[in-house]
Amino acid sequence: MLHHKKTGDLGESIAGEFIIEKGYHILERNWRYKHWEVDIIASRNRKLHFIEVKTRNSLRFGKPEESITREKMSHLKNAAEQYQYQHPEWKYIQFDVIAITLVNGITKEIFMIEDVYF
C-alpha cells in the first residue's frame, strides 16, 4: 500500500507541474469533504477544473485512465458540488483527468483528458 501512495503522490506532483506549465492556477491539492477527495482543483480562464490524477508504473493492469470507475467519477462530482457550494463565485466548472505512466520513477507518458463527461 505504501508503494501505491508513493506512486500516487509522485503522479500528483508531476500533474501539478504539467498543468502549471499549461497556464492553470492550482487552488487546492487533495481537497477533502467527508469521504470524497479531489486530487487537484485548479482554475484557468475563469473556469474551475476538478482534476483526477491516475498514475501507473506499468501497463500490466491497464492504462491509468482505464482505472477510473463510475463510482469514482460520481464521488468527484459530489465533491465538486460541495466545493462549488462553498465557493459560489465559480459559475463554470469542468472535470478533467490526467493520466501518467512512469518507468523507474520517470514520466514515460502524460496526457490530459479534458471535459470528461460521465
C-alpha positions as CSV (number, residue, x, y, z in Angstrom):
1,M,0.0,0.0,0.0
2,L,2.8,2.4,0.8
3,H,4.2,1.9,-2.7
4,H,0.9,2.9,-4.3
5,K,0.7,6.0,-2.1
6,K,4.2,7.0,-3.2
7,T,3.4,6.5,-6.8
8,G,0.2,8.5,-6.4
9,D,1.9,11.3,-4.7
10,L,4.6,11.4,-7.4
11,G,1.9,11.4,-10.1
12,E,0.1,14.3,-8.5
13,S,3.3,16.3,-8.2
14,I,4.0,15.7,-11.9
15,A,0.4,16.6,-12.8
16,G,0.7,19.8,-10.9
17,E,3.8,20.9,-12.8
18,F,2.2,19.8,-16.0
19,I,-0.9,22.0,-15.6
20,I,1.0,25.0,-14.3
21,E,3.0,24.9,-17.5
22,K,-0.3,25.0,-19.4
23,G,-1.4,28.1,-17.5
24,Y,-3.6,26.7,-14.7
25,H,-3.5,28.1,-11.2
26,I,-3.7,25.4,-8.6
27,L,-6.2,26.3,-5.8
28,E,-6.3,23.0,-3.9
29,R,-4.4,19.7,-3.7
30,N,-6.1,16.6,-2.2
31,W,-9.2,18.6,-1.2
32,R,-11.4,16.5,1.0
33,Y,-15.0,16.7,2.1
34,K,-16.3,13.8,4.1
35,H,-15.1,10.7,2.3
36,W,-14.7,12.4,-1.1
37,E,-11.4,13.7,-2.4
38,V,-10.4,15.7,-5.4
39,D,-6.7,15.4,-6.4
40,I,-6.3,18.8,-7.9
41,I,-8.7,21.8,-8.1
42,A,-7.4,24.4,-10.4
43,S,-8.5,27.4,-12.4
44,R,-7.9,28.7,-15.9
45,N,-9.8,31.3,-18.0
46,R,-12.4,31.8,-15.2
47,K,-13.3,28.1,-15.2
48,L,-12.8,25.8,-12.2
49,H,-11.3,22.4,-13.0
50,F,-11.7,19.3,-10.9
51,I,-8.8,17.0,-11.9
52,E,-8.5,13.3,-11.2
53,V,-4.9,12.1,-11.5
54,K,-4.2,8.4,-12.3
55,T,-0.6,7.1,-12.3
56,R,0.8,3.7,-13.2
57,N,4.3,2.2,-13.0
58,S,3.4,-0.2,-15.8
59,L,0.6,-1.1,-18.2
60,R,0.3,-4.6,-16.7
61,F,-3.1,-3.7,-15.2
62,G,-4.2,-1.4,-18.0
63,K,-3.7,2.2,-18.8
64,P,-4.0,4.7,-15.9
65,E,-7.2,6.3,-17.2
66,E,-8.9,2.9,-17.5
67,S,-8.9,2.5,-13.7
68,I,-11.4,5.4,-13.2
69,T,-14.7,3.8,-12.2
70,R,-18.2,5.3,-12.4
71,E,-18.2,5.3,-8.6
72,K,-15.0,7.4,-8.6
73,M,-16.4,9.9,-11.0
74,S,-19.7,10.1,-9.0
75,H,-17.6,10.9,-5.9
76,L,-15.7,13.5,-7.9
77,K,-19.0,15.1,-9.0
78,N,-20.3,15.1,-5.4
79,A,-17.1,16.7,-4.1
80,A,-17.3,19.3,-6.9
81,E,-20.9,20.2,-5.9
82,Q,-19.8,20.7,-2.3
83,Y,-16.8,22.8,-3.3
84,Q,-18.9,24.9,-5.6
85,Y,-21.5,25.3,-2.8
86,Q,-18.7,26.6,-0.5
87,H,-17.2,28.8,-3.3
88,P,-20.3,30.2,-5.2
89,E,-18.2,32.7,-7.1
90,W,-17.3,29.8,-9.5
91,K,-20.0,29.5,-12.2
92,Y,-18.2,27.4,-14.7
93,I,-16.7,24.0,-13.9
94,Q,-15.1,21.2,-15.8
95,F,-13.9,17.7,-15.0
96,D,-10.6,16.6,-16.3
97,V,-8.3,13.5,-16.0
98,I,-4.5,13.4,-16.1
99,A,-3.1,10.0,-16.9
100,I,0.6,9.4,-16.2
101,T,2.7,6.3,-16.9
102,L,6.1,6.1,-15.1
103,V,9.1,3.9,-15.8
104,N,11.6,3.8,-12.9
105,G,10.0,6.9,-11.5
106,I,10.4,8.9,-14.7
107,T,7.5,10.1,-16.7
108,K,7.1,8.0,-19.9
109,E,3.7,9.4,-20.9
110,I,1.4,12.1,-19.6
111,F,-1.7,13.4,-21.1
112,M,-4.9,15.2,-20.1
113,I,-8.4,14.3,-21.0
114,E,-10.4,17.5,-20.8
115,D,-14.0,18.0,-20.1
116,V,-14.8,14.4,-19.1
117,Y,-18.5,13.6,-19.3
118,F,-20.0,11.0,-17.1
